[in-house]
């Protein structure tokens, strides 16, 4: 299919989302797409982004916007990358490998979750120089040390500590879908699977998706209930001393994910972390959180550290909104999985191209030749 046909068929992330929903079994879709509670935080993320506006520019002559940026000592062709999503390989067959290879080819960061379906060792042949490992903090010091050693040996250059999961969220849509951990293939789920032949055929050719990295550390005789998530059993809620320990143990870029308060930003700057990631976990953890984009300017005022942003991004304009409000880099998680679900292996490259085109178009409207030229946003009613 020629590239232009792809943009005619899938001109926006929402087009990829609609197509993916038809090709991914319902119980898997609910894991990927759901928030928690009434999903009010998810809705706030979108509403708040829509209120970030700009005054268009005229009479500036021809502009050829450049999207390049420097972040954490590296030059990137665009200011965005791939955020981690747990059980990524359940969303689409071989998702972690396909995404890592697409990111390497595009020269953008790829990050993988602790609760991915591939181990650090599995990923070593596929990652590029900007692969980051997202760590849910193990409470056992021996497990912690072993995981850090494995991540380093596999060649990951950055470490992301997620700090906004002190307790498990309920994600009621997932419960209603019949999804358990690990997934139990009931007649209900099999019915959903057979309706998605591309997903099913791909899954038949790969290993059963489980949380392979942390399975090494789980006693198989624990007798856990069907709703138990082994990630929650192994992890702890970190404090500042935990962060200090990791800072000393990791010699590459060290990023803290889940920062929403200015006072936390100041404390983490004192510890010596390299970047902060402003995120409300895309509404998947706490349904009473403010929108991430509303927290971003407050965190920006409180620290000189580089900032990453996620939560609610649905296009290139949203990326520009975040950068204009203080983000240095933006990460997308669900969108890249929508792309896989909609188009398979070709999806991530199409999404990257789509985001580039959208950013260039909007920068042209704003008279911004570089990301640093973006005007000060205004609040839309």
N, C-alpha and C positions, 0 to 999 in steps of 0.2 A: 504494500500500500504506500503510495507516494506521501512524503511528509505533509504536503498541503492538505491531503485528504484527512490525515489525522487531526489537523487543527480544525477542519470543518466538522469532523465528527465529535471531537473532544476538545472544544475551545476553552474549557474552564474546569477547575477541580470538581465542581458540582456534577459535570457530565461524567467524569471518571467515577465519582461516588455512585451515581445512579446505575451505571453499567456494572460496577463491582458488586453492588447489592444483589443483582440478579445472578451473579456467577459464583458467589460465596454462600455456603450453607447458612441458614438463618442463625443457628446457635453460634457460629463463628462470627458472623456479622455483628451480632449483639455484643460479643466480646470486644470487637474492634471499635464499634461506633458509639457505644453507650457511655454515659456519664454515671453519676451516682445520685441517689435521691430523686427529686423531681427534675433533675438536670437544669436547675435554675442557674447554676454557675456556668454551665456550658452556654446557655442562652445569653448570660451577661457578657461573656467573652465576645460574642458576635455583636451584640448591641453596642458595647463600648467601643469596639473597633470602628463600627459604622459612624460613630460620633466624632471620630478624628478626621478632620477635613483640612483642606488647603485652599488657598486662593490661587487659581490658575494664572499663569504668566503669559503675556502677549508681547509682541514687538521685540523679541529677543533674537530673531534670526534663526537660521538652521542650527540644530543641535544634534550631535551624535552621542547620546549618553553612554558613559562607561560604567560598568557594574563592578569593577575590580575593587578589592579591599584587602587590607592587611589585618590579620587577627592572630593573636598569640604567637607572633613572630613568623607567621607564614603568609604568603600571598595567595589569595583565592580569586578565581575569575568572577565569582558572584558571592553575595553576602549571606548565603543560606546553605544549610546542609540537612542531613537526615538524623532525626531524633530517634532515641531508642523506644521500642515497643515490646512489651513482654509477649512471649509465645508467638513471635513474628512468623515463624515457620508454620503455624497453624492457620494464619491468615491467607497464606498462599504457599504452595510447595516451593521449598528451597529459598524462601523469601530472604533470609539473612545473606546468603551467598549472592543472590541476584542483586540485592541492594548494595552490598559492599563492592561488588565489581562495577556496578554503574557509577557509584560515587568515585571510585578510583579513576575510572575513565574520564569522568567530568572534572576531576580535580577538586572535589568538595569533601567535607568531613562526613564520615559515616560513624554512627554510634550504635552499639549493640547492648541489649539489656542483660543483666545477670540471669533473668528468667527467660532467656531466649531458648530456642530449640537446638542451638549449636553451641558447642564449647569453644573457648578461646583457641584451643588446639585445632579444632575443625576450621576455624576462620583464618588461621595463619597464612595459608596459600592465597587467600582471596582479598585481603585487606591492603590498602595503600598506606602512604605515609601519614595520612590524617585520619586514622581510625581511633576512635575513643571508646573506652569501655565504661559502661554505666554500672555502678556498684550499689546494690542494696546492702546496707551495712551488716555483715555477719557479727553476731554477738560473741561467738567463740573466737578467742585470739588466734588459736592454731588454724582454724578455718580461714580467718582473715589473712594471715600470713601466706597460707598456701594459695589462696586465690590471687593475691597480689603477685606472687611468684609466677603463677600460670599466665596471668595477663601480660606481665613483662616479657616472659619467654615467647609468647605468641606474637609479639611485635606491635602491640597497641601503644600508641604514642601519648594518649591522654587518658586521664582517669576522671570520671564524673561520679561524685557522691550524691545520691538522691536523699534528701533530708526531709521531704514532705510526706512521708508515709509512716508516721509514728504508730498508727493503728490501721487495721484493715478497713477498707471501704466496703459497702454492701452491694453496690452496682446491681440494683434490683432487676434491671432488664436482663442481665446475664442469668440471674437465678430463674426468672420466668422462662428463659429459653431452654432450660434443661441442661445447661453446661455445668459440668462438675470438674474438679481438679484432682487427678487427671481425668480427661474426658472419658465418660463411659458411653460406649456406642449402643444406646438403646434403640428400639424400633423407631421411636420418634425421631431420633437424630439420623438414623439410616435413611428414613424417608426424605429428610432434608438433603442429605448427601447425594442421593441418586438424581435429584433435580438439578445438580450442578456438576455435569460430567467433566468439564475441563479441570475443575478443582479436584474431583475424585480421581481422575486418571493420573494427575500429577502426584497426588498423595500416594497412590498405589506404587509409585516408582521411587519413593523415598522412605526413610525410616519414620516410624510413628513419632509425631511431634510431642516431646516431653521436655521438661526443664533439665536438660542434660548436664549443665555445668554444676548445678547444686545437688543433683542426685548422688554424686560421689559422697556427699556429707550427710545423707539422710539414712537413718537406721530403717531398713526395709520392714522391720518387725514392729514399727510404732503402732500399727493398727489405726491409722488416721481415718477420720470420717470422710465421706465422699466430697464434702464441701471444703475440706482443708486445703490450704495453699501452702506447699512446703516452703515457699519463699518467705512467708510470714513467720513460719516456725523457726527458721534459721536466723532471721534478721533481728536487729534491735533498733531502738530509737536513739540516734547518736547525740552526744553532747559535744561541747567545744573541745574537750580533751581527746575525744575520738577523732575529731577533725585534725587536731595537732599530730596525733599518731600517724594518720594517713599522710599528712603533709611530709612528715619525716621519712615515711616508707616509700614514697613515690617521687621519682626524680624527673618526671615530665610535667606537662601542663596539668594542673589540678583544678577542677571545676566543681562548684557546689550548685546543685540543681534543686529548685523549689524555694527560692528566696522571694518573699513578698513584702518584707518589712525593712524599713530603712535602718532600724537599730541592729537588726541581724547583719545587714551589709557591713556596717562599721566594725562589728566584732570579727567578722570573717576576714576583713581586710587586715586586721591586726595579726591574725594567725599566719598570713602569708599565702593564701590561696591565689590562684592566677586569674580566675574569672568567676563571675556569679551568673547563674541562670535564673532569670525571672520567669516563674511558671506557677500556675495553680493546678498543674497536672491535667490540664485541659478539662477540668470539671469532673475528673474521675475519682477524686479522693474525698472532697469536702464540698457539700452543696451550699454552704453558707459563705463562700469566699468571694472577695471582690474580684472584678475582672483583672486579669494579669496586665492588660494594657494600662489600667488605671494605677496599678502599683509601680509600673516601670519608671515614670518620671520621679517619683519619690525615692526610689532606690538609686536612680542616676544622680540625684542631688546629694545623696549620702556617701557616695564612694567614687573614687577615680578608677576603680578596677574595670576591666572590660566586661561588658554585659551581653549575655545571650538572652534571647526572648523566644517563648513559644506560647501556645494556647489560642486557638481560634483562627489561625492563619488560613485563609481561603484563596489567596491569590497574590500577585506581585504588588498590588496596591497596599495590601496589609503589611507586607514586608517593609515597604517604604514608610508606612505609618509608624511601625515599631522603631525603625532607624531614626526617623525624625524626632521621636520622643526619647531617644537616648540609647537604644540598643546598638551594639557593634556588630551583632550577628544574629541570625534568625534560624530556628530549626523547625522542621515539619516532620511529623510522625505519621499520623493517619493518612495524610494526602499521598505519601509514597506507597502506602498499602492499598489505597483506592486505585492508584495507577497500576499496581501489579494485578489486582483483582479485575480491572477493566481490560487490560491489554497484555497481561503476562509479562514476559521478559522485556518487551519493548516499552513497557509503561514508564519506568523511572526516567529514562532519557527523554521521553515525550513531556513528562511533567517538568523537568528541568528547563526544557526549551520553552514550554508554555509560560513558566514563571519569568524567564528572561524577557520574553516578548512583552509581557504585561508590565514589567518594571520599566522597560525602555519606553513603552507607549506613555505611561503615566509621568515619567521624568520629562518627556518631551512637552507634556501639558504644563509642567511646572517650571520649565526653563532650567532644569537641573542637569548640567553636563556630568557631574559626579555625584556620588552619594553625599559628599560633604556640602553640596550646593542645595540640598533639600531645604525648603523654607520652613519657618516655624509653623506648626500646625495650629488650626483654629478648632474650636468646639462647635459642632453642628447641633442644631436643636432637633 
